[in-house]
Amino acid sequence: MSESPPDPARLQRRLDRVTRARKEAERLLEEKSLELYEANQQLQAHSDDLEHQVRLRTQELEAALDQAKQAAKAKSEFLAVMSHEIRTPLNAVIGLSELLSMEELPESQREQIAVIHKNGQGLLELINDILDFSKMEARRLQLEEIEFSPVLEFKSWMNGFEVQHADRPVRLVLELGALPARLLGDRGRLRQIVFNLLSNAMKFTEQGEVRLSLTCRSLGDDRVHLTLKVRDTGIGMSAQQKERLFQPFTQADASINRRYGGTGLGLAISMRIAQAMGGEIHCESAEGVGTEFCVELRMRKVQERKPSLVSMGEECRCGGTALNILVVEDNQVNQMIISRMSEKLGHKVEVANHGREALEKVSDQTDIVLMDFIMPEMDGLECTRRIRKLDLERQPRIVALTANAFQEDKDHAREAGMDGFLSKPIHVEALRKELCASCPYHQVCEDSRAE
């Protein structure tokens, strides 16, 4: 049976359906293409806007960073100026009161001088705390590595603390365990921790004792673990008060400041110093019983060496022959204080008002130059550089004498060729130690004192 031919009408309908389907597909494709184009255009616009926003944000961040750097620099410069401007008059107050205390005066006048000196010291400690905390907040705390005798230093620190608190009915006790002959570390920052803890203990102890103990154990090689404890029989603290101990500008409670004074910075500073030295501070306390602070530090010990090539029978100029001292200082009050302190210690003094005059006066006979930083005509750093270039048979020891007390100032002093650094206000004992350091037999003296 043969097939019938296709129906033209049906074929046409099928073709029409295919045509409509193709056109619909083309229409949908065109719509989707348009949507995709529009989406791409929007995406490009968003991308361009995002790039613009990123550029703006980057510029804003760069501007903010620049402003932060400028603010940090301004703050640093302000702190340096504040330190200099406050320490300069304090040098007169503390220095002259120390000099007056060395004179033969009626007891009533000596008491008044002692009050002036004590309050000047209190103001200096307050300034130091604020400056130290500012440096630590800016992460600018730098530690030095200085060789020192722990036995000698702790005895000296305790003696000095006893003198400051001789009027208090509280017994001070020092216990030293077996210690290395010499350690390597930041002696000044260690002293700061000790004095902060001792001052804190003395402040809150009306009667009884404050005990400072130091023990040491080896960690192998040249490393040692120091444990320093300060125990008092004072008012003690509650658990809630202990939680706020190491927070800056905070004391146990509001009545503490009214009754005992202080900024609440001492313990916060001590904790940060201890952490910078690879250690920590713990506290144990009970109300009405007392408080114990325990400081644990890691330091390096110095290998034992032969005493010195200098004969122990040689005369030591630390306390014997007078040194020839050149004081380079433009402030007349400071000139008078430093000169009289040096003369009280048995030395000969010549004064220069600025760096140019110092270059004319320094000679082969000059043992030590006490050099101010900021002076007219020629500052202390430039003067030091020029002295080091002079053709002298013997270069003098040059010690910075300045109200600038920041680490960068010490770095600049060393770079210029200075050998030591004294911050104003100058104390007689600190000056004596610096002058003693110019003695060729100084190490022999220090070793014998430590024994």
ROZAVEX-436533 format. One record per residue (C-alpha): x, y, z; residue in one letter. Coordinates in nm, 2 decimals, decimal comma, padded with zeros to 4 digits, always signed. Example, Ala and Ser with C-alpha at 12.3 -4.5 7.8 and 13.67 -1.06 7.14 Angstrom:
<nodes>
east/north/up/res
+01,23/-00,45/+00,78/a .
+01,37/-00,11/+00,71/s .
</nodes>
This chain:
<nodes>
east/north/up/res
+00,00/+00,00/+00,00/m .
+00,16/+00,33/-00,11/s .
+00,20/+00,62/+00,13/e .
-00,02/+00,93/+00,08/s .
+00,17/+01,25/-00,01/p .
+00,24/+01,50/+00,28/p .
-00,03/+01,74/+00,36/d .
+00,10/+02,09/+00,26/p .
-00,11/+02,26/+00,52/a .
+00,03/+02,05/+00,79/r .
+00,39/+02,10/+00,67/l .
+00,32/+02,48/+00,66/q .
+00,19/+02,47/+01,02/r .
+00,50/+02,28/+01,13/r .
+00,73/+02,53/+00,95/l .
+00,54/+02,81/+01,11/d .
+00,59/+02,66/+01,46/r .
+00,96/+02,62/+01,39/v .
+00,99/+02,97/+01,26/t .
+00,80/+03,11/+01,57/r .
+01,02/+02,90/+01,80/a .
+01,34/+03,03/+01,63/r .
+01,22/+03,39/+01,65/k .
+01,13/+03,35/+02,01/e .
+01,47/+03,20/+02,08/a .
+01,63/+03,49/+01,90/e .
+01,42/+03,73/+02,10/r .
+01,51/+03,57/+02,43/l .
+01,88/+03,56/+02,32/l .
+01,87/+03,92/+02,24/e .
+01,70/+04,01/+02,57/e .
+01,96/+03,80/+02,76/k .
+02,24/+03,96/+02,56/s .
+02,10/+04,30/+02,64/l .
+02,06/+04,21/+03,01/e .
+02,42/+04,07/+03,01/l .
+02,55/+04,39/+02,84/y .
+02,37/+04,61/+03,09/e .
+02,49/+04,39/+03,38/a .
+02,85/+04,42/+03,24/n .
+02,81/+04,79/+03,21/q .
+02,68/+04,81/+03,57/q .
+02,97/+04,59/+03,69/l .
+03,22/+04,81/+03,51/q .
+03,06/+05,12/+03,67/a .
+03,08/+04,95/+04,01/h .
+03,44/+04,85/+03,94/s .
+03,53/+05,20/+03,84/d .
+03,35/+05,34/+04,15/d .
+03,52/+05,08/+04,37/l .
+03,86/+05,17/+04,22/e .
+03,78/+05,54/+04,29/h .
+03,67/+05,46/+04,64/q .
+03,99/+05,26/+04,70/v .
+04,20/+05,55/+04,57/r .
+04,01/+05,79/+04,79/l .
+04,04/+05,56/+05,10/r .
+04,41/+05,50/+05,02/t .
+04,47/+05,87/+05,01/q .
+04,27/+05,92/+05,33/e .
+04,47/+05,65/+05,50/l .
+04,80/+05,79/+05,38/e .
+04,69/+06,13/+05,50/a .
+04,58/+05,99/+05,84/a .
+04,91/+05,80/+05,87/l .
+05,10/+06,11/+05,79/d .
+04,90/+06,30/+06,05/q .
+04,96/+06,03/+06,30/a .
+05,33/+06,04/+06,23/k .
+05,33/+06,42/+06,26/q .
+05,12/+06,39/+06,59/a .
+05,37/+06,13/+06,73/a .
+05,66/+06,36/+06,63/k .
+05,49/+06,66/+06,78/a .
+05,42/+06,46/+07,10/k .
+05,77/+06,34/+07,12/s .
+05,91/+06,69/+07,07/e .
+05,66/+06,83/+07,32/f .
+05,77/+06,57/+07,58/l .
+06,13/+06,65/+07,51/a .
+06,07/+07,02/+07,56/v .
+05,86/+06,96/+07,87/m .
+06,12/+06,74/+08,01/s .
+06,39/+07,00/+07,95/h .
+06,19/+07,30/+08,07/e .
+06,08/+07,13/+08,39/i .
+06,41/+06,95/+08,47/r .
+06,61/+07,28/+08,44/t .
+06,45/+07,46/+08,73/p .
+06,43/+07,13/+08,92/l .
+06,80/+07,10/+08,89/n .
+06,83/+07,43/+09,08/a .
+06,58/+07,32/+09,35/v .
+06,73/+06,97/+09,41/i .
+07,09/+07,06/+09,34/g .
+07,10/+07,37/+09,57/l .
+06,91/+07,18/+09,85/s .
+07,17/+06,90/+09,83/e .
+07,45/+07,15/+09,85/l .
+07,29/+07,34/+10,14/l .
+07,24/+07,01/+10,33/s .
+07,62/+06,96/+10,32/m .
+07,67/+07,29/+10,50/e .
+07,68/+07,34/+10,88/e .
+07,34/+07,49/+10,94/l .
+07,10/+07,52/+11,24/p .
+06,87/+07,21/+11,27/e .
+06,56/+07,41/+11,19/s .
+06,71/+07,52/+10,85/q .
+06,83/+07,17/+10,78/r .
+06,47/+07,04/+10,83/e .
+06,34/+07,31/+10,59/q .
+06,60/+07,22/+10,33/i .
+06,51/+06,85/+10,37/a .
+06,14/+06,93/+10,30/v .
+06,24/+07,13/+09,99/i .
+06,46/+06,84/+09,86/h .
+06,20/+06,58/+09,94/k .
+05,93/+06,76/+09,75/n .
+06,16/+06,84/+09,46/g .
+06,24/+06,46/+09,44/q .
+05,86/+06,39/+09,45/g .
+05,80/+06,62/+09,16/l .
+06,09/+06,47/+08,97/l .
+05,95/+06,12/+09,02/e .
+05,61/+06,23/+08,90/l .
+05,76/+06,38/+08,58/i .
+05,97/+06,07/+08,52/n .
+05,66/+05,84/+08,56/d .
+05,46/+06,04/+08,31/i .
+05,74/+06,06/+08,06/l .
+05,82/+05,69/+08,10/d .
+05,46/+05,58/+08,05/f .
+05,43/+05,80/+07,74/s .
+05,74/+05,63/+07,59/k .
+05,60/+05,29/+07,67/m .
+05,26/+05,37/+07,52/e .
+05,44/+05,47/+07,20/a .
+05,64/+05,14/+07,22/r .
+05,96/+05,34/+07,25/r .
+06,10/+05,16/+07,56/l .
+06,46/+05,06/+07,48/q .
+06,67/+04,85/+07,72/l .
+07,04/+04,89/+07,76/e .
+07,30/+04,62/+07,83/e .
+07,54/+04,74/+08,10/i .
+07,77/+04,53/+08,31/e .
+07,72/+04,58/+08,68/f .
+07,76/+04,42/+09,02/s .
+07,42/+04,31/+09,16/p .
+07,55/+04,30/+09,52/v .
+07,70/+04,65/+09,50/l .
+07,40/+04,80/+09,33/e .
+07,13/+04,65/+09,55/f .
+07,32/+04,76/+09,86/k .
+07,36/+05,11/+09,72/s .
+06,99/+05,13/+09,62/w .
+06,88/+05,01/+09,97/m .
+07,12/+05,26/+10,14/n .
+06,98/+05,54/+09,93/g .
+06,63/+05,44/+10,00/f .
+06,70/+05,43/+10,37/e .
+06,83/+05,78/+10,37/v .
+06,52/+05,91/+10,18/q .
+06,29/+05,74/+10,44/h .
+06,49/+05,79/+10,76/a .
+06,20/+05,97/+10,92/d .
+05,97/+05,66/+10,89/r .
+05,92/+05,42/+11,18/p .
+05,95/+05,12/+10,94/v .
+06,24/+04,88/+10,93/r .
+06,41/+04,81/+10,60/l .
+06,57/+04,47/+10,55/v .
+06,78/+04,35/+10,26/l .
+06,84/+03,98/+10,20/e .
+07,08/+03,88/+09,92/l .
+07,12/+03,52/+09,82/g .
+07,41/+03,37/+09,62/a .
+07,45/+03,61/+09,32/l .
+07,68/+03,62/+09,02/p .
+07,97/+03,87/+09,06/a .
+07,85/+04,07/+08,76/r .
+07,54/+04,08/+08,54/l .
+07,46/+04,22/+08,20/l .
+07,14/+04,42/+08,17/g .
+06,96/+04,75/+08,21/d .
+07,07/+04,85/+08,56/r .
+06,87/+05,17/+08,54/g .
+06,54/+05,00/+08,46/r .
+06,61/+04,73/+08,72/l .
+06,66/+05,01/+08,98/r .
+06,34/+05,17/+08,87/q .
+06,14/+04,85/+08,94/i .
+06,31/+04,81/+09,28/v .
+06,24/+05,18/+09,38/f .
+05,88/+05,16/+09,25/n .
+05,81/+04,85/+09,46/l .
+05,99/+04,98/+09,77/l .
+05,82/+05,32/+09,75/s .
+05,48/+05,15/+09,71/n .
+05,55/+04,92/+10,01/a .
+05,67/+05,21/+10,22/m .
+05,37/+05,42/+10,13/k .
+05,12/+05,17/+10,26/f .
+05,31/+05,05/+10,57/t .
+05,27/+05,25/+10,89/e .
+05,47/+05,02/+11,11/q .
+05,66/+04,69/+11,09/g .
+05,90/+04,63/+10,81/e .
+05,96/+04,63/+10,43/v .
+06,18/+04,34/+10,32/r .
+06,37/+04,32/+09,99/l .
+06,51/+03,98/+09,89/s .
+06,70/+03,87/+09,58/l .
+06,78/+03,51/+09,48/t .
+06,93/+03,37/+09,16/c .
+06,94/+03,03/+08,98/r .
+07,13/+02,93/+08,67/s .
+06,95/+02,85/+08,35/l .
+07,26/+02,71/+08,18/g .
+07,53/+02,88/+07,97/d .
+07,54/+03,25/+08,07/d .
+07,17/+03,29/+08,15/r .
+07,03/+03,33/+08,50/v .
+06,68/+03,36/+08,65/h .
+06,65/+03,64/+08,91/l .
+06,37/+03,64/+09,16/t .
+06,32/+03,97/+09,34/l .
+06,06/+04,00/+09,63/k .
+05,94/+04,30/+09,82/v .
+05,73/+04,21/+10,12/r .
+05,56/+04,46/+10,36/d .
+05,35/+04,45/+10,67/t .
+05,12/+04,72/+10,55/g .
+04,74/+04,76/+10,49/i .
+04,72/+04,49/+10,23/g .
+04,45/+04,45/+09,96/m .
+04,13/+04,27/+09,88/s .
+04,09/+04,04/+09,57/a .
+03,89/+04,31/+09,39/q .
+04,17/+04,57/+09,46/q .
+04,44/+04,34/+09,33/k .
+04,26/+04,31/+08,99/e .
+04,32/+04,68/+08,92/r .
+04,68/+04,69/+09,04/l .
+04,86/+04,71/+08,71/f .
+04,61/+04,93/+08,52/q .
+04,76/+05,27/+08,45/p .
+04,63/+05,57/+08,64/f .
+04,45/+05,34/+08,87/t .
+04,49/+05,27/+09,24/q .
+04,32/+05,02/+09,47/a .
+04,03/+05,26/+09,54/d .
+03,95/+05,63/+09,52/a .
+04,05/+05,70/+09,88/s .
+04,40/+05,58/+09,82/i .
+04,49/+05,88/+09,62/n .
+04,34/+06,12/+09,87/r .
+04,53/+05,97/+10,16/r .
+04,85/+05,85/+10,01/y .
+04,88/+06,05/+09,68/g .
+05,05/+05,92/+09,36/g .
+04,95/+05,89/+09,00/t .
+04,89/+05,51/+08,99/g .
+05,16/+05,47/+08,73/l .
+05,44/+05,31/+08,92/g .
+05,32/+04,95/+08,91/l .
+05,20/+04,97/+08,55/a .
+05,55/+05,10/+08,45/i .
+05,72/+04,83/+08,65/s .
+05,51/+04,56/+08,49/m .
+05,59/+04,69/+08,14/r .
+05,96/+04,71/+08,22/i .
+05,96/+04,35/+08,36/a .
+05,78/+04,22/+08,04/q .
+06,03/+04,40/+07,82/a .
+06,31/+04,23/+08,02/m .
+06,15/+03,89/+07,95/g .
+05,99/+03,86/+08,30/g .
+05,67/+03,93/+08,49/e .
+05,54/+04,05/+08,83/i .
+05,31/+03,86/+09,06/h .
+05,13/+03,99/+09,37/c .
+05,00/+03,82/+09,69/e .
+04,81/+04,02/+09,94/s .
+04,55/+04,01/+10,22/a .
+04,38/+04,29/+10,39/e .
+04,54/+04,39/+10,72/g .
+04,83/+04,15/+10,67/v .
+05,05/+04,29/+10,41/g .
+05,16/+04,25/+10,05/t .
+05,43/+04,07/+09,86/e .
+05,54/+04,15/+09,50/f .
+05,75/+03,89/+09,32/c .
+05,95/+03,99/+09,01/v .
+06,10/+03,72/+08,79/e .
+06,35/+03,83/+08,53/l .
+06,60/+03,66/+08,30/r .
+06,94/+03,82/+08,27/m .
+07,29/+03,73/+08,16/r .
+07,58/+03,68/+08,38/k .
+07,93/+03,80/+08,29/v .
+08,21/+03,54/+08,30/q .
+08,46/+03,59/+08,58/e .
+08,78/+03,77/+08,48/r .
+09,11/+03,87/+08,63/k .
+09,07/+04,18/+08,85/p .
+09,29/+04,42/+08,64/s .
+09,64/+04,47/+08,51/l .
+09,67/+04,77/+08,73/v .
+09,84/+04,71/+09,06/s .
+09,60/+04,72/+09,36/m .
+09,86/+04,93/+09,53/g .
+09,83/+05,21/+09,28/e .
+09,66/+05,53/+09,39/e .
+09,30/+05,55/+09,28/c .
+09,19/+05,88/+09,16/r .
+08,82/+05,80/+09,24/c .
+08,88/+05,95/+09,58/g .
+09,24/+06,06/+09,58/g .
+09,40/+06,31/+09,33/t .
+09,17/+06,59/+09,22/a .
+09,04/+06,57/+08,86/l .
+09,06/+06,87/+08,63/n .
+08,70/+06,92/+08,52/i .
+08,57/+07,15/+08,24/l .
+08,20/+07,23/+08,28/v .
+08,04/+07,34/+07,95/v .
+07,71/+07,50/+08,04/e .
+07,53/+07,82/+07,94/d .
+07,29/+07,84/+08,23/n .
+07,46/+08,03/+08,52/q .
+07,26/+07,86/+08,79/v .
+07,35/+07,52/+08,65/n .
+07,72/+07,63/+08,63/q .
+07,72/+07,72/+09,00/m .
+07,55/+07,40/+09,11/i .
+07,77/+07,16/+08,90/i .
+08,09/+07,35/+08,99/s .
+08,02/+07,35/+09,36/r .
+07,92/+06,99/+09,36/m .
+08,24/+06,90/+09,19/s .
+08,45/+07,11/+09,42/e .
+08,27/+06,95/+09,72/k .
+08,39/+06,62/+09,59/l .
+08,75/+06,76/+09,59/g .
+08,80/+06,84/+09,22/h .
+08,92/+07,14/+09,02/k .
+08,67/+07,31/+08,80/v .
+08,68/+07,54/+08,49/e .
+08,37/+07,68/+08,32/v .
+08,29/+07,74/+07,95/a .
+07,97/+07,92/+07,85/n .
+07,93/+07,74/+07,52/h .
+08,10/+07,50/+07,28/g .
+08,33/+07,74/+07,11/r .
+08,47/+07,85/+07,44/e .
+08,51/+07,49/+07,55/a .
+08,73/+07,42/+07,24/l .
+08,96/+07,70/+07,35/e .
+08,98/+07,57/+07,71/k .
+09,01/+07,19/+07,67/v .
+09,36/+07,07/+07,70/s .
+09,58/+06,77/+07,76/d .
+09,53/+06,83/+08,14/q .
+09,15/+06,81/+08,12/t .
+09,04/+06,48/+08,28/d .
+08,67/+06,51/+08,22/i .
+08,43/+06,74/+08,03/v .
+08,07/+06,78/+08,16/l .
+07,89/+06,89/+07,84/m .
+07,55/+07,04/+07,82/d .
+07,34/+06,96/+07,50/f .
+07,17/+07,28/+07,41/i .
+07,39/+07,59/+07,41/m .
+07,42/+07,91/+07,19/p .
+07,69/+07,94/+06,92/e .
+07,78/+07,56/+06,94/m .
+07,58/+07,28/+07,10/d .
+07,73/+07,00/+07,30/g .
+07,71/+06,73/+07,03/l .
+07,91/+06,94/+06,77/e .
+08,16/+07,05/+07,04/c .
+08,22/+06,68/+07,13/t .
+08,28/+06,59/+06,77/r .
+08,53/+06,86/+06,74/r .
+08,71/+06,78/+07,07/i .
+08,75/+06,42/+06,94/r .
+08,93/+06,55/+06,63/k .
+09,17/+06,77/+06,84/l .
+09,54/+06,65/+06,85/d .
+09,56/+06,60/+07,22/l .
+09,80/+06,37/+07,40/e .
+09,51/+06,23/+07,60/r .
+09,15/+06,27/+07,52/q .
+08,92/+06,36/+07,81/p .
+08,62/+06,16/+07,92/r .
+08,31/+06,35/+07,80/i .
+07,99/+06,32/+07,99/v .
+07,66/+06,46/+07,86/a .
+07,50/+06,69/+08,11/l .
+07,14/+06,76/+08,00/t .
+06,78/+06,80/+08,08/a .
+06,69/+06,58/+07,78/n .
+06,63/+06,24/+07,92/a .
+06,52/+06,02/+07,63/f .
+06,69/+05,72/+07,49/q .
+06,75/+05,89/+07,15/e .
+06,94/+06,16/+07,34/d .
+07,17/+05,90/+07,48/k .
+07,21/+05,75/+07,14/d .
+07,30/+06,08/+06,99/h .
+07,55/+06,14/+07,27/a .
+07,73/+05,81/+07,21/r .
+07,73/+05,87/+06,83/e .
+07,90/+06,21/+06,89/a .
+08,17/+06,05/+07,10/g .
+08,05/+06,10/+07,46/m .
+08,14/+05,84/+07,72/d .
+07,86/+05,90/+07,98/g .
+07,52/+06,06/+08,04/f .
+07,39/+06,25/+08,34/l .
+07,03/+06,37/+08,33/s .
+06,93/+06,69/+08,52/k .
+06,85/+06,73/+08,80/p .
+07,21/+06,63/+08,90/i .
+07,26/+06,45/+09,23/h .
+07,59/+06,46/+09,41/v .
+07,61/+06,08/+09,43/e .
+07,54/+06,04/+09,06/a .
+07,80/+06,30/+08,98/l .
+08,05/+06,12/+09,20/r .
+08,00/+05,80/+09,02/k .
+08,05/+05,96/+08,68/e .
+08,37/+06,13/+08,80/l .
+08,48/+05,81/+08,95/c .
+08,43/+05,63/+08,61/a .
+08,71/+05,86/+08,46/s .
+08,96/+05,70/+08,70/c .
+09,20/+05,45/+08,52/p .
+09,16/+05,22/+08,83/y .
+08,78/+05,25/+08,84/h .
+08,71/+04,88/+08,78/q .
+08,95/+04,78/+09,07/v .
+08,76/+05,02/+09,29/c .
+08,42/+04,88/+09,19/e .
+08,53/+04,52/+09,24/d .
+08,67/+04,59/+09,58/s .
+08,36/+04,77/+09,69/r .
+08,14/+04,48/+09,57/a .
+08,34/+04,25/+09,79/e .
</nodes>
